[in-house]
């Protein structure tokens, strides 16, 4: 799948599960629940040492049904290892030039965390596909996307943190392109995750119809 197709796929779904798991088997359970509920985008965090193994296993099992990326990627070496494991996009809590270069080299979408306009525009100039609003999305809430896009409507905003059933619609009404969620899409049984995913997808669909 080409870079442009991955970006469009992320935007189309609009939701991303932020996954930290101890075992591949739990990764399968979460992925299946997300897919059953209509969420096909997963970020596997390199907070855990087994992230590469989980990414590889998910891609082998689900192939093109699932968009799987790497999160918490802090340096170029980790970015390359993630890509070699099958990561289709790279996400980080901060911007790093080395990571940007590796992502550009392999034509992989990059979403660095930025907290200021200076960081956001620097990242976009370096080829970032999304700007991850982190950790400021936790503090400013759904209004953040609108604030970012008023002077720079071209900024593709990926919110991470602070979204839930009650405010998800507002995030998208204010211009968020994708919203990452942890607990709602990773806790509980496969069936519980599927139910949450469907409810979240229905919210996104309703907003976009309106």
C-alpha positions as CSV (number, residue, x, y, z in Angstrom):
1,X,0.0,0.0,0.0
2,X,1.4,3.4,-1.0
3,X,1.9,6.3,1.3
4,X,-1.0,8.3,-0.1
5,X,-3.3,5.3,0.3
6,X,-2.3,4.9,3.9
7,X,-3.0,8.5,4.7
8,X,-6.4,8.4,3.0
9,X,-7.2,5.2,4.9
10,X,-6.4,6.7,8.3
11,X,-8.5,9.8,7.5
12,X,-11.4,7.7,6.2
13,X,-11.6,5.6,9.4
14,X,-10.9,8.7,11.5
15,X,-10.2,6.5,14.6
16,X,-7.0,4.8,15.8
17,X,-6.5,2.4,18.6
18,X,-3.5,3.1,20.7
19,X,-2.2,-0.3,21.7
20,X,0.2,-1.5,24.4
21,X,0.2,-5.2,24.9
22,X,2.4,-7.8,26.6
23,X,1.6,-10.6,24.2
24,X,0.8,-11.1,20.5
25,X,-2.3,-13.1,21.5
26,X,-3.7,-10.0,23.3
27,X,-2.9,-8.0,20.2
28,X,-5.0,-10.3,18.1
29,X,-7.9,-10.0,20.5
30,X,-7.8,-6.2,20.4
31,X,-7.3,-6.1,16.6
32,X,-10.3,-8.4,16.0
33,X,-12.5,-6.4,18.3
34,X,-11.5,-3.2,16.5
35,X,-12.1,-4.7,13.1
36,X,-15.5,-6.1,14.2
37,X,-16.5,-2.7,15.2
38,X,-15.3,-0.9,12.1
39,X,-11.9,0.5,13.3
40,X,-9.1,-0.8,11.1
41,X,-6.2,1.5,12.3
42,X,-3.9,0.4,15.2
43,X,-0.9,2.1,16.6
44,X,1.5,-0.4,18.4
45,X,3.5,1.5,21.0
46,X,7.3,1.0,21.3
47,X,6.8,1.6,25.0
48,X,6.9,-2.2,25.0
49,X,9.9,-4.0,23.7
50,X,7.8,-6.5,21.8
51,X,6.2,-3.9,19.6
52,X,8.0,-5.0,16.4
53,X,6.9,-8.6,17.0
54,X,3.3,-7.5,17.5
55,X,3.3,-5.4,14.4
56,X,4.8,-8.2,12.3
57,X,2.3,-10.7,13.7
58,X,-0.7,-8.4,13.0
59,X,0.3,-7.7,9.5
60,X,0.8,-11.4,8.8
61,X,-2.6,-12.3,10.1
62,X,-4.7,-9.5,8.9
63,X,-2.8,-8.3,5.8
64,X,-4.6,-5.4,4.1
65,X,-7.6,-5.5,6.4
66,X,-5.6,-3.7,9.0
67,X,-3.5,-0.5,9.0
68,X,-0.8,-1.1,11.6
69,X,1.7,1.6,12.6
70,X,4.3,2.1,15.3
71,X,4.0,4.6,18.1
72,X,6.4,6.2,20.6
73,X,9.1,6.2,18.0
74,X,11.8,8.5,19.3
75,X,14.7,8.0,16.9
76,X,15.6,7.0,13.4
77,X,16.9,3.6,14.3
78,X,13.7,2.6,16.0
79,X,11.7,4.0,13.0
80,X,13.7,1.8,10.6
81,X,13.3,-1.2,12.8
82,X,9.5,-0.6,12.9
83,X,9.3,-0.2,9.2
84,X,11.2,-3.4,8.6
85,X,8.7,-5.1,11.0
86,X,5.9,-4.0,8.7
87,X,4.8,-0.7,10.3
88,X,2.8,1.3,7.7
89,X,3.0,4.6,9.6
90,X,5.1,6.1,12.4
91,X,3.8,8.2,15.3
92,X,5.8,9.9,18.1
93,X,5.2,12.1,21.1
94,X,7.8,14.6,19.7
95,X,9.3,15.7,16.4
96,X,12.7,14.3,15.4
97,X,14.6,15.1,12.2
98,X,16.1,11.6,12.0
99,X,12.7,9.9,12.2
100,X,11.4,12.3,9.5
101,X,14.3,11.4,7.2
102,X,13.7,7.7,7.6
103,X,10.0,8.0,7.0
104,X,10.6,10.1,3.9
105,X,13.2,7.6,2.7
106,X,10.8,4.7,2.9
107,X,7.7,6.8,2.0
108,X,5.9,6.1,5.3
109,X,3.5,8.6,6.9
110,X,4.9,10.3,9.9
111,X,2.9,11.9,12.8
112,X,5.0,13.7,15.3
113,X,3.7,15.2,18.5
114,X,3.8,19.0,18.5
115,X,2.8,21.6,21.1
116,X,3.5,24.8,19.3
117,X,3.0,26.3,15.8
118,X,6.7,26.5,15.4
119,X,7.0,22.7,15.9
120,X,4.0,22.0,13.7
121,X,5.2,24.0,10.8
122,X,8.7,22.6,11.1
123,X,7.4,19.1,11.1
124,X,5.2,19.8,8.0
125,X,8.1,21.3,6.2
126,X,10.0,18.1,6.9
127,X,7.3,16.0,5.4
128,X,5.0,15.1,8.3
129,X,1.7,13.6,7.1
130,X,-0.2,14.4,10.3
131,X,0.5,16.6,13.4
132,X,-0.2,14.7,16.5
133,X,-1.7,17.1,19.1
134,X,0.0,15.6,22.1
135,X,0.1,16.1,25.0
136,X,-1.9,19.3,24.5
137,X,-5.1,17.6,23.4
138,X,-5.5,16.3,27.0
139,X,-5.4,19.9,28.3
140,X,-7.3,21.9,25.6
141,X,-9.9,19.3,24.6
142,X,-12.0,19.3,21.4
143,X,-11.5,23.1,20.8
144,X,-7.9,22.5,20.0
145,X,-8.4,21.3,16.4
146,X,-10.3,24.5,15.5
147,X,-7.7,26.7,17.2
148,X,-4.9,25.0,15.1
149,X,-6.8,25.2,11.8
150,X,-8.0,28.8,12.0
151,X,-4.7,30.3,10.9
152,X,-3.5,27.2,9.1
153,X,-6.4,25.1,7.8
154,X,-4.0,22.9,5.9
155,X,-2.6,21.3,9.1
156,X,-3.8,17.7,9.4
157,X,-4.6,17.2,13.0
158,X,-4.4,13.8,14.8
159,X,-5.7,14.2,18.3
160,X,-4.3,11.8,21.0
161,X,-5.7,11.9,24.5
162,X,-8.9,13.4,25.9
163,X,-11.4,11.9,23.5
164,X,-14.4,9.9,24.7
165,X,-18.0,9.0,23.8
166,X,-19.2,12.4,25.1
167,X,-16.9,14.7,23.2
168,X,-15.8,12.7,20.1
169,X,-18.3,14.4,17.8
170,X,-17.0,17.8,18.9
171,X,-13.4,16.8,17.9
172,X,-14.5,16.1,14.4
173,X,-16.9,19.1,14.1
174,X,-13.8,21.2,15.0
175,X,-11.7,19.7,12.2
176,X,-9.8,16.8,13.6
177,X,-8.7,14.4,10.9
178,X,-8.1,11.4,13.1
179,X,-8.6,10.7,16.9
180,X,-6.5,8.2,18.8
181,X,-8.1,6.3,21.7
182,X,-6.6,4.0,24.3
183,X,-8.8,2.4,26.8
184,X,-12.1,2.4,24.9
185,X,-10.5,0.4,22.1
186,X,-8.1,-1.8,24.0
187,X,-9.7,-2.7,27.3
188,X,-12.0,-5.6,28.0
189,X,-13.0,-8.6,25.8
190,X,-13.0,-8.7,22.1
191,X,-16.8,-8.3,22.1
192,X,-16.6,-5.3,24.5
193,X,-14.0,-3.6,22.3
194,X,-16.1,-4.3,19.2
195,X,-19.1,-2.7,20.8
196,X,-17.1,0.4,21.8
197,X,-15.6,0.6,18.3
198,X,-19.0,0.5,16.6
199,X,-20.3,3.2,18.9
200,X,-17.3,5.4,18.1
201,X,-17.6,4.8,14.4
202,X,-21.3,5.6,14.4
203,X,-20.4,9.0,16.0
204,X,-17.9,9.7,13.4
205,X,-20.2,8.7,10.6
206,X,-23.0,10.9,11.9
207,X,-20.8,13.9,12.2
208,X,-19.5,13.5,8.6
209,X,-23.0,13.0,7.3
210,X,-24.1,16.3,8.9
